[in-house]
Amino acid sequence: MIGVAPGGPWTKAQVRLVAGCDAVAAVAIAFAAVASGGGSEQDQIVWLDLAVLGLVLVVVVTGSLLLVARRAVGRRRLRLVPDVLERVATAPTADGAWWWLPGTARAHRGGCQMIAGKPAEVISTDAIRASRLSRCEVCG
């Protein structure tokens, strides 16, 4: 049995359910492999179908368990390390000016979090076109 740490991403019941489904799938696959040894092609297709069904069961159940773990880890991350950086209002300044960091290829609106605290310069729309700057994906 797989050990589950206290507060782990899965409950013991979930682990038992997945282990049980995996065991049933393994038995189905093994039985299909042994039973398909002789007989006509039509008989072998039935056993092949059983083996494929066992594989599908393993994939679905294990995938579901991994998705449960992903959600649990995401919730734990938010609980332990909350998002410190919140979105800044990206409304343009009163005059509608655009800002630019020298050496970059994007123009930003006033208040954009990508240029917050950096030495940005005001730039005109004509200069934006002439320099072929792109609009920022965050604020633009």
C-alpha positions in Angstrom: 0.0 0.0 0.0 1.2 3.5 -0.8 1.9 5.6 2.3 0.2 8.9 2.4 1.8 11.7 4.4 -0.6 13.7 6.7 -2.1 16.5 4.7 -0.9 14.9 1.4 -2.6 15.5 -1.9 -4.7 12.4 -1.6 -6.9 10.9 1.0 -6.4 7.2 2.0 -9.8 6.4 0.4 -8.7 7.8 -2.9 -5.4 5.8 -2.8 -7.3 2.6 -2.0 -9.7 3.2 -4.8 -7.0 3.8 -7.3 -5.0 0.7 -6.0 -8.1 -1.4 -6.3 -8.9 -0.2 -9.8 -5.3 -0.8 -10.9 -5.5 -4.4 -9.4 -8.7 -5.1 -11.3 -7.1 -3.8 -14.5 -4.0 -5.9 -14.0 -6.0 -9.0 -13.4 -8.1 -8.3 -16.6 -5.0 -7.7 -18.7 -3.3 -10.9 -17.3 -6.5 -12.9 -17.8 -6.8 -11.6 -21.4 -3.2 -12.5 -22.2 -3.5 -16.0 -20.9 -7.0 -16.7 -22.4 -6.2 -15.4 -25.9 -3.5 -18.0 -26.4 -5.4 -20.3 -28.7 -8.5 -20.1 -30.8 -9.7 -18.2 -33.8 -9.0 -14.6 -34.6 -12.5 -13.6 -33.6 -12.0 -15.1 -30.1 -8.7 -13.3 -29.7 -10.3 -9.9 -30.5 -12.7 -10.3 -27.5 -9.7 -10.8 -25.2 -7.8 -7.9 -26.9 -10.9 -5.8 -26.1 -10.7 -6.8 -22.5 -7.0 -6.0 -22.3 -7.6 -2.5 -23.9 -10.4 -1.9 -21.4 -8.1 -2.7 -18.6 -5.5 -0.2 -19.9 -8.2 2.5 -20.3 -9.3 1.9 -16.7 -5.7 2.4 -15.5 -5.2 5.6 -17.5 -8.5 7.2 -16.5 -8.2 6.3 -12.8 -4.5 7.3 -12.5 -5.1 10.4 -14.5 -7.9 11.4 -12.2 -5.7 10.9 -9.2 -3.0 13.1 -10.7 -5.5 15.8 -11.4 -6.7 15.7 -7.8 -3.1 16.0 -6.6 -2.5 19.0 -9.0 -5.5 20.8 -7.5 -4.4 20.0 -3.9 -0.9 21.2 -4.6 -2.1 24.4 -6.2 -4.4 25.1 -3.2 -1.5 24.4 -0.8 0.8 26.7 -2.7 -1.8 29.6 -2.5 -2.1 28.9 1.2 1.6 28.9 1.9 2.8 31.5 -0.6 -0.1 33.9 -1.4 0.2 36.0 -4.5 2.2 39.0 -3.4 1.9 40.9 -6.6 -1.6 42.0 -7.2 -2.7 43.4 -10.5 -2.2 47.1 -10.8 -4.9 49.2 -12.3 -3.8 49.7 -15.9 -5.9 52.7 -16.8 -4.0 55.3 -18.9 -2.9 58.5 -17.4 -5.2 61.5 -17.6 -3.5 62.7 -20.8 -3.5 59.2 -22.3 0.3 59.1 -22.5 2.2 56.0 -23.5 5.4 55.0 -21.7 8.5 53.2 -23.0 11.6 51.7 -21.4 14.6 52.5 -23.5 16.0 49.4 -25.2 12.7 47.5 -25.1 10.2 46.7 -27.9 6.9 47.5 -26.1 4.9 50.6 -25.3 3.0 50.7 -22.0 0.1 52.6 -20.6 0.5 54.5 -17.4 0.2 52.3 -14.3 1.4 49.1 -16.1 2.9 46.7 -13.7 5.6 45.8 -16.2 7.2 49.2 -15.9 6.3 50.0 -12.2 9.4 51.4 -10.5 11.5 51.5 -13.7 12.9 54.6 -15.4 10.3 54.8 -18.2 9.9 57.7 -20.6 6.8 59.2 -22.1 6.6 58.4 -25.8 4.2 59.8 -28.5 2.1 57.6 -30.7 4.0 58.8 -33.7 7.3 57.7 -32.1 5.7 54.3 -31.3 4.8 53.8 -34.9 8.2 55.1 -36.2 10.1 52.8 -33.8 7.7 49.9 -34.6 7.0 49.3 -30.9 4.4 46.7 -29.9 1.7 47.3 -27.3 2.3 45.6 -24.0 0.3 42.4 -23.6 -0.5 43.2 -20.0 -1.8 46.7 -20.3 -2.1 47.5 -24.0 
